[in-house]
Amino acid sequence: MSEQQSPDSYTRPLAAYNGEKPPAPDWFERALEEPMEEGGVDVNGARIAYLAWGRRGAPGLLFVHGGRAHAHWWRPFAHFFSSTFRVAALNLSGMGDSSWRDAYSMPCFVDEIFAVSEAAGLYEAGQPLVVGHSFGGLVSLGAVEQAGERLRGVVIIDSPVLTPSPDEDYHYRARNKTPPRGRRVYESEKDLLARFRFLPDQDTDHHYLVDYIARTAVTSAPFPDEPERMGVSWKFDPGAGSNFDLHFKRDLFLAARCPLAFIYGGKSMFYNEETQAHLSRQTVGRSPMIVIPDAEHHIMIDQPIAFVSALRALFAAWPVRIGV
């Protein structure tokens, strides 16, 4: 939440639908018909759930969602890649259908990326590609720093890559250091859907996508003051991410351990001339930088077909392997 924005001023795209599903185009309905596998793997004491599509033995492609999101954000788009790749999307711990933890850390999230990649069969044709959005992009950069040689390449989608100060490495600190509030429980799914909003705040014309990712984020939960009475709530752990202090070395981009590419929304709060110039200097022109016009931070929701087209075009020509 910005300092100028009150909780009541957020854009709530589904409020006007009164619990009904918005109309959706044919491509979206076909995408949800794509055969899908559901699986899970234990990582440091937590069950990490994932979704998978496509043939085992095809090149691997892993999608990593943003903060407080979940694997189903990627389901409408897996259809466009599953004929070429073995595709998987994980739920990071504390989010989606994965277990909650008492404490969360970057090394643990990185372990989840590699464990799901192995369990879902993404390594059967060699090193997989990873695509991470927002916070998921930062986690993906953590995987690059810790074991990038195990990855074919990583695509960062609109992550807040800030310019470090002269005396520090890259730091990403949680904005809200106050203790997290408890889980909010509502009477019905209709009530909860009406409350759905993006963070950072934005609207979109594609309300069918908003409706889908919101509905797949709902779970039953007891009311805090009446534990015998059940209502509905969001799946994410409200405490996850409230106290992060993520750290990367200054040579993360200059000496990346695998190829990197970047996709930003032209209207995103995280894209500006300083970001573009900084990344261009740090990657010495080795990393593609794609900007999708008229897209805000949640690019795949704002411009879904442009997002798919950009990613497919990128994969057709990148990463470049000299002599292979």
Backbone hydrogen bonds, N-H to C=O, Kabsch-Sander energy under -0.5 kcal/mol:
donor,donor_aa,acceptor,acceptor_aa,energy
5,Q,2,S,-1.2
6,S,4,Q,-0.5
9,S,6,S,-1.9
10,Y,7,P,-0.9
15,A,12,R,-1.4
17,Y,14,L,-1.5
18,N,15,A,-1.0
19,G,14,L,-0.5
20,E,17,Y,-2.2
29,E,25,P,-1.5
30,R,26,D,-2.6
31,A,27,W,-1.9
32,L,28,F,-1.7
33,E,29,E,-0.7
33,E,30,R,-0.7
34,E,31,A,-1.2
37,E,52,A,-3.0
39,G,50,Y,-2.5
41,V,48,I,-1.8
43,V,46,A,-3.0
46,A,43,V,-1.4
48,I,41,V,-3.0
48,I,46,A,-0.6
49,A,47,R,-0.7
50,Y,39,G,-2.6
51,L,89,A,-2.4
52,A,37,E,-2.1
53,W,87,V,-2.6
55,R,82,S,-0.6
57,G,58,A,-0.5
57,G,121,G,-0.6
58,A,55,R,-1.7
60,G,122,L,-0.7
61,L,86,R,-2.2
62,L,129,L,-2.7
63,F,88,A,-2.5
64,V,131,V,-2.9
65,H,90,L,-0.5
69,A,66,G,-1.7
73,W,70,H,-1.6
74,W,71,A,-2.0
75,R,72,H,-0.6
77,F,74,W,-1.5
78,A,74,W,-1.5
79,H,75,R,-0.7
80,F,77,F,-1.3
81,F,78,A,-2.0
82,S,78,A,-1.8
84,T,81,F,-1.4
85,F,81,F,-2.7
86,R,59,P,-3.0
87,V,53,W,-2.1
87,V,85,F,-0.8
88,A,61,L,-2.4
89,A,51,L,-2.2
90,L,63,F,-1.3
91,N,49,A,-2.5
92,L,90,L,-0.6
94,G,99,S,-2.3
95,M,92,L,-1.7
98,S,95,M,-1.9
99,S,47,R,-2.5
109,F,105,S,-2.0
110,V,106,M,-2.6
111,D,107,P,-2.1
112,E,108,C,-1.7
113,I,109,F,-1.8
114,F,110,V,-1.9
115,A,111,D,-2.6
116,V,112,E,-2.4
117,S,113,I,-2.0
118,E,114,F,-2.0
119,A,115,A,-2.7
120,A,116,V,-2.8
121,G,118,E,-1.2
122,L,117,S,-2.4
123,Y,117,S,-0.6
124,E,121,G,-0.9
126,G,123,Y,-1.7
129,L,60,G,-2.5
130,V,153,G,-2.0
131,V,62,L,-2.9
132,G,155,V,-2.5
133,H,64,V,-2.4
134,S,157,I,-2.8
136,G,133,H,-2.3
137,G,134,S,-0.8
138,L,134,S,-1.5
139,V,135,F,-2.2
140,S,136,G,-2.1
141,L,137,G,-2.1
142,G,138,L,-1.8
143,A,139,V,-1.7
144,V,140,S,-1.9
145,E,141,L,-2.5
146,Q,142,G,-2.3
147,A,143,A,-2.8
148,G,144,V,-1.6
150,R,147,A,-2.1
151,L,148,G,-2.0
152,R,128,P,-2.6
153,G,128,P,-0.8
154,V,259,P,-2.2
155,V,130,V,-2.9
156,I,154,V,-0.5
156,I,261,A,-2.9
157,I,132,G,-3.1
157,I,155,V,-0.6
158,D,156,I,-0.8
158,D,263,I,-2.6
161,V,159,S,-2.1
162,L,160,P,-1.2
168,E,165,S,-1.4
170,Y,248,F,-1.8
172,Y,246,L,-2.4
174,A,244,F,-2.4
177,K,175,R,-0.8
186,Y,232,V,-3.1
192,L,188,S,-1.8
193,L,189,E,-3.1
194,A,190,K,-1.8
195,R,191,D,-0.6
195,R,192,L,-1.2
196,F,192,L,-0.6
196,F,193,L,-1.2
207,H,205,D,-1.3
209,L,206,H,-0.9
210,V,206,H,-1.4
211,D,207,H,-2.8
212,Y,208,Y,-1.8
213,I,209,L,-2.5
214,A,210,V,-2.1
215,R,211,D,-2.7
216,T,212,Y,-2.1
217,A,214,A,-1.5
218,V,215,R,-1.3
219,T,233,S,-2.6
221,A,231,G,-2.0
223,F,226,E,-0.8
223,F,229,R,-2.5
226,E,223,F,-0.8
229,R,226,E,-2.7
231,G,221,A,-3.5
232,V,186,Y,-2.6
233,S,219,T,-2.8
235,K,217,A,-2.1
237,D,94,G,-3.0
240,A,237,D,-1.6
242,S,239,G,-1.4
244,F,241,G,-0.5
246,L,172,Y,-2.4
248,F,170,Y,-2.4
252,L,249,K,-1.6
255,A,251,D,-2.5
256,A,253,F,-1.0
261,A,154,V,-1.8
262,F,288,P,-2.5
263,I,156,I,-2.6
264,Y,290,I,-2.8
266,G,292,I,-2.9
267,K,295,A,-2.8
268,S,265,G,-1.7
271,Y,268,S,-1.3
272,N,270,F,-0.5
276,Q,272,N,-2.4
277,A,273,E,-2.6
278,H,274,E,-2.6
279,L,275,T,-2.6
280,S,276,Q,-2.2
281,R,277,A,-2.2
282,Q,278,H,-2.7
283,T,279,L,-2.4
284,V,280,S,-0.6
284,V,281,R,-0.5
285,G,280,S,-1.1
286,R,283,T,-2.4
290,I,262,F,-3.0
292,I,264,Y,-2.7
295,A,292,I,-1.3
299,I,297,H,-1.9
301,I,298,H,-1.1
302,D,298,H,-2.3
303,Q,299,I,-3.4
307,F,303,Q,-2.6
308,V,304,P,-2.3
309,S,305,I,-2.6
310,A,306,A,-2.5
311,L,307,F,-2.2
312,R,308,V,-2.7
313,A,309,S,-2.4
314,L,310,A,-2.2
315,F,311,L,-2.3
316,A,312,R,-1.3
317,A,313,A,-0.7
317,A,314,L,-1.3
318,W,314,L,-1.4
322,I,320,V,-0.6
324,V,321,R,-1.4
